[in-house]
Amino acid sequence: MKRLVIKVGTAVLTQGEELAFQRMKNLVKLISTLKNEKNIDVILVSSGAVGAGYTSLKLDKTILANKQTLAAIGQPKLMRTYQEMFEEYDITVAQMLFIADDFDSRKRSKNAKNVMEILLENKVLPIINENDVIATEELIGDNDQLAAFITHYFKADMLAILTDIDGYYNKNPREFSDANLQKIVSEISEEELNKKPSANSQFATGGIVTKLKAADFLMQKNIPMYLSSGFDLTNAYDFLVNNNHNSGTIFKK
């Protein structure tokens, strides 16, 4: 694997009304291992701007304008935190913000690709988020599908989504004790894809449905996706660093 997109969600990056600094440090260490020891080009798609903004200003995020305001406050705070953490591993970071229209514009997508290649050639870590300040729910709407677009457009070999569950189960593991983890999934039913998204974090917008949609998008393009826990990175290390698929779910045709 030469190029990997890692997407980490709000549920992992925030704890209560604060940034989850220890989980962020663990993520940073994983990425540094992939870059410095395995020589893999990593692109990080990171949520968390709204949650980071809320630590400074308590606004009702159910109101779109408030949510966008929180994102404007939180995005530099999130990036500053990443910058400080990655500096310990001599990794330079760069910020890239997108909305759905950017992928429909040939000129803008070409410019983004040019910048991306220069960043990766120079071992810089691109950190991507949706441009929440100008985006609306009618556009991309969640970072799971944004990460899938990024994986495809920037020609990555795989997308790894690190979230608040350790893989894809045959039924909801929070409700059913007999739920079984599916290690390999090659097809996703229309019924699963059309379910209403639901998120556990008060600042999150996704849920398992948006992850399935991301996986389906990539499987149609013969690009695999890995889903695992962002709380405990043991399985992510096993798979992404050591190539041992002990747990987590791989979606592939």
ABEGO torsion letter per residue (X at the ends): XABBBBBBBAAAABBEABBBAAAAAAAAAAAAAAAAAAGBBBBBBBBGAAAAAAAABBBBAABAAAAAAAAAAAAAAAAAAAAAAAAAAGBBBBBBBBBAAAAABAAAAAAAAAAAAAAAAAGBBBBBBBBAAABBAABAGBAAAAAAAAAAAAGBABBBBBBABAEBBABBAAABAABBBBABBABBBAAAAABBBBBABAABABEAAAAAAAAAAAAAAGBBBBBBBAABAAAAAAAAAAGBBABEBBBBX
